[in-house]
Amino acid sequence: MKNKKNNSSKKNISRRSILAGMAGAAGTIISRASNGQEIQTSENRPIAPDDPTKVTANQWSTKVGKRSAYEKYERDVRYTGTSSRSPLHRLTGTITPSDLHFERHHAGVPIIDPKKHKLIIHGMVERPMVFSVDDLKRFPAVSRICFIECSGNLAREADEYTTPQNICGMTSQSEWTGVMLSTLMKQVGVNPSSSWFLAEGADAAVLTRSIPKDIWNETMIAYAQNGEAVRPENGYPIRLLNPGYEGNSSVKWLRRIEFSDRPFMTREETSKYTETIKGGKARQFSLTMDARSIITYPAYPNIVEKGWIELQGIAWSGRGRIAKTEVSIDSGKTWQLAQLQSPVLPKAHTRFRYLFKWNGKETTILSRAIDETGYTQPDRKTLIQARGAGSIPYHSNPITGWRLKSGGDVVYRVEDWG
């Protein structure tokens, strides 16, 4: 009986020690109630007032929430402030917080009063019309989760100390809400012979793009993003949304749509977003964003240990749904199927996972996306063979990888573009 009592006492002491250790890590303390029972309290929680009826609002809640001071998320700003990249390696799930959505603008962010902003629709239509933002909100609303990606979303000059954010952080995903273009087309009576429309923004650059007919059934005019008004950097008060097409076709600060039977050959689609390819030729209006993926963990600057590791990343395609994502943990010698996280939506980021046991030896981990059309994300050598080494770096979607060094450091696999 004596031994049994001592063992019980040791168990209680051990339990108290564990609780105290956990409490210290969480900023709490262990104390006792009057009956001797252990209770857990906090050192830092606000003390409730004696009279709850006299509590003011700012004692219990704030008008606008904020992240914990322990969580740091930042976009990476590039090119003298004309673009910024989402921290892909810090995010979970598939929705990008609105304040972390990547930015790309050609002449700064305009300040627009939504009460004064107008959308003009004209050209090959029966009834040219002008819509206010409030007019647009009176039409039936639709919501769509999809990615937007800049066509130049690749860091060609990356060194091994490069994060996923810097490699291809110019893609983000939101839930967009607005009115379908097809609804407005009925209002203005678009001529059946129309095959293109011009979208024009209200920024200082007056960015304009010609949009072909084969995507019109998915085109939206969006006024909301992730449950709130579109952010100014992302097109407030309204923007065009063309799911699956290169980002600049989803014209921000939209103010004019003109229907026509031919493309308008604007500056942005001739001197800027046309791709030179080998043989002295060029690709124009190659708007669809091809299938792509990137491993977001483990990646630089992570340090891993020998043993089980859950590889994570995102895959996406402008052609439709991701059908599967394959990963290699042996520098590309063999490929295995990763698990796709539901829901798998069309033209949307899809998260993938793969559990593997690392033996501690240096290796390279890779991922490649395959979409529902059968398109497979190519490696860099294949891209160079198809387009030429000196091609303009638009629509470059090569397989990327990370080197797991024997000591546990993870760095980017640097490749030569030739």
N, C-alpha and C positions, 0 to 999 in steps of 0.2 A: 504493500500500500504506500509506503514511503517513497519508493522509486517512482511509482505512478504519479504521486503529487509533484515531485520534482520535475518530471517530464512535462506535466501540465503547466507548471510555472514557467519553464523554459519556452514553451510554445507561446504563452501570453507575452513574454518579454520580446520574443522574436517578432510577433505580430505588431506590438507597439513600435518596435524599431522600424519596421517596414513602413508603417503608417506615418511615422514621423518623417522618414526620408522622403516619402511621396509628398507629404504636406509641404516640406521645405521646397521641393522642386516646383510646387504649384503656388507658392506664396501663401500658404495657409499654416495654421498652428493647431495642435491637438490640445484639448482641455477636457475637463471633467464636469459633468452636471452634478447637482447636489446629491444625487443618488449614487455617485461614483462611476456612472457610465461615461465612456469616452465619446466626445463629440468633436466634430471638425468645424472650425470657424475660419474666417478670413481676416487677414491683417488690413486689407485694402478696400474691402467692399464699403460702399456708402452706408452710413448708419441711418436707419429709418427714423423719421421724426416722431415725437411723442404724439402729435396730432396730425394724422394723415390728411385731414381736410385742408390743412394749411400748406401742403406741398405745392410748390410752384412747378411749372412745366419743365423748366430746365434742370430741375433736380432729378427727374425721372427719365426724360427723353429729350432729344434734340430735333430740330426741324429737318436737318439733313444729316444722315448717318455718315460715318467715316470708318476707314479700315483701322484695325489694331495698329498701335505704334510699333508692334513687333513684326508687322508684315510690310515689306518694302517691294513695291512693284513700280517699274519705270519703263517707259519707252526709250529706245535708243535713237537720238536725234542725229540726222545726217545731212550732208550737203547744205550747209549754212541755213538749216532750219526748214528746208523745203520738203523733208520727209522724216518719218520716224517709224520705228519697227516695234511690233508687239513682242513682249517677253514670252515667247512660246515655251521656253523651258521652265517657266515659273507657273504656268497656268494648268488647270485641271479641267476635265470635261471638254466641251467643244465650244461653248459660248465665250466670246471675248468681252470682258467688261468694257462698257462704252468709252471710258476714259483711257483705256489701253489699246483701243482700236488703232491700227496703223494709219498714218497720214501720208498723203502725197498731194502737193499742190504746186501750181506753176507760178503763182504771183501772190502768195499770201492768202489769208482767210478774210473774206469780206464780212463786214458787219451789216446785217440785213434786218430791217424791221418787218416782221411777218405780216403786219397790217397793211403795209404798202407794197409788198411783193406780189407780182403777177406772173402767171404762166400763159404765154400766147401760143395758140395752136393754129397754124395756117398752112398755106401751100396748096397742094392738091386735095382740097376738102370742099364740101358744099357750104359749110357755115363756119368761117373763121371765128374763133371765140377766145375770150380772155377769162382766165379763172383766178380768183383769189385763193389763198391758202384755205380760208374757211369754206369756199365753194368746194374744194377738193375733199374736205373732210365730211361733206354732206353725202358723198357717194358711198356705196357699200364698201366697207373696209376689208382688206385681206392682210394676212400675215404670212411671212415666209422666212424660214431659217436657211441661210445660205452663206457661203464664203464670198469675200471680195479679195482679189489678189492683183497686185501690180504686175504688169507684164515684164518688168525688169527686176523681178524678185529673185536675185541671186548675187551673192558676194563672190565675185570672180577672183579678187585679190586677197582672199582670206588666208590667214596663217593658222597654225594648229591651235592657237589660243583664241578660238572663235566660238561663240555660243550659237545655238540654234536661232536665237533672236537675230543675230547679225547675219547668219547665212541666208535665211529666207523669212524674216519676220515681217515682210510686207504682205502678209495675208492675215485676215481676221474674220471672225464669224459673229453675226448678230441675228436677232429676230427683227426683221424689218416689217413695218406696217404702213399701208398706204392704199392707193387706188390703182386698179389695173389699167394699163394703157388702153386695152381693148374697150373698157367702159367709156373712156373719153373719146375714143375713135367713133363710137356710135353717136355720141353727142354732136360731133363736128361733121360726120358723114365723110369719111375718108374715101377718096376715089379708089376703086378696085385696081387701077393701073399703077398705083403707088407701090414702090418696091423698096424705098429707103426713106428714112427721115433724118433730119439734122437735129441734134440736141445741142443746145447752147447754154453755157453757164454764165452767172452774173459776177464772176470773179474778174479781177483786173486783166487776166490773160484772155478772157472771153474764150475759154476752152470750148471747142466744138468737135463733135464726132458724128460720122455718118453711121447709122444703124440699119442693117439689112432686115428684110421682112421675115426671114426664117426664125427670128427670135422674138418677134412681137408678142406672141401669145403668152410669153412669160414676163414681159417688161412691166415694171411697176413704177409709179411715182410715189416715193416713200417720204413720209413726214414724221415717222417715229422709229426709234431704234431701241430695242431692249426695254420696251415699256415706257419710254420717255421721248420727248422731242429729239429729233436727230441732232447730234452735237454740231456746233458751228464748223469744226474742222472736217466734219464728214458730210457737210452739205446743207446745213440749216438755212431756210426752213423746209425746203424740199430738194430731193435729189432723184435722179433716174437710177433705177436698179435693173441691171441686166444679168441675171444669175448665170454663172459659168463663163462669162466673157471677161476679157481683160479689164482691170479696174477703171482705166480712164474712159471706157465706154459708158460707165455708170456716172454720167456727168453730174457733178455737185452744183448746188446753188442754181438749180434748173430754172430758166426763165423763158425759153423758147423752143418749140418743136415745129419743124417745117417738113411737110411731106413732099416727096418727089419720086420720079421714076428712075433716078440715077444717084450715085454717091456724089458728095459735094467736094471731095478732094481737098479737105482743109489742111492747114499746116500740121496739125497733130497726127494726121493719118498719111502724110506724105514724107515730110522731112524728119518726123520724130518716130512714129510707131510703125514704120515699115522696116522689115528685117532684110539685110543683105545676106545672100547665101552664095555658095561657091558657084563659079562659072559666070560671075558678073551679073547675076540675077537677083531678084528681090521677091519677098513675100509680102503681099499687102492684104489687109483685112483678114489676117489670120487671128481672129479674135478669141477663139475658144481656148481656154486654159486647160492644158493637158494634165493627165494624171500625175500625181506627185505625192511624195511622203517624206517625212523626216523623223528620225528618232529624237525624242526630247529628253529621254533618260535611259541609260546613262549618257551624258554628254558633257563637254567642257562647261563649267569647271568642276564637275563631280569627281569625287574620289571614291572608288568602290573597294570592296573586300572580296576575297576568295569565297566562293560559295554561291548560294542561290541569289539570283538577281531578276527582278521583273523589268524587262525592257518595255518602254512605253513610247508612244509617238502618235502622230496624226497623219492621215492620208486624205486626199481630196481629188476631185476631177470635175472639170467643166462639162464633161460629156454625159454625166449622170451619176449613178451610185458607184461607190467603191464595191467591187465584187469580192476582192480578197487583197490582203497585204501579206507579202512574204518577207521573212527576215533571214539573215545569215549571221551566224556567230563565229564563223571560221574563215573570214576574209573572202567570202564569195564562193568558196568551194562547193557548199551545199546550201539549199534554201528550205525553210520550214514555214508552214502557215501560221500566222499570228491570229489571235482571237480579236474579232471586231466587237467593239462596244456598241450596244444598241442605244438609240435608234440609228440605223444607217439610212440617211436621207440623201436625195439626189442633189448634186452640186453643193455638197456640204462637207465640212471637216468631219472625219470619222476617226475616233480614237482606237488604237490597236495596242495589244499587249502580248508579250511572250515571256514565259518563265524559263530560265535556263540556269544551269549550274556552271559557274566559271571556275576553271581549274587553276587560275592564277597566272597562266602563261599569256604572253602578249598575243593579242588577236585584234581583228577589226570587225565591228558589227555594222551591218548594212540593212536597209529596207527598200522595198520596191512595191509600188501600188499597181493594181490591175483593176480597171473599171469595168462596168457592165457591157461595154462595147467590145471588150477583149484587148483594148489598148494597154500595153505594159510600159511602165516607166523605164526609160532607157538609161544605160550607163553613159558616162561622159564620152568615151571613145565612139560610141554609136552616133551621138549628137554631132561630134566633129566630122565624122565621115559623111553624114547626111547634109550638113550645112556649110562646112568649111571652118577652119580654125579661127579665121578673122571675122566671123559673122558678128553682127550687132547682138549684144546679149539680151535679146527679148525672147520670151517663151523658152527659156532654158530650164529644163526640169530634170537634171541628172540625178542618178542615185548618189546619195551622200552617205558617208560613214564616219565612224568614230573608232579611234585606236584605244584599246584598253591596254595600258602598259603594265608590265609585270608588277610594278610597285603599287598599282591601283589608280594612278592618274589617268584621266580620260581626256583625250585631245582630238581635234578635228583631223580627219584624213585629208591631207592636202594633195590635190592633183593638178597636173599641168594642162592648161588649155591648148598648148601647142602654138 
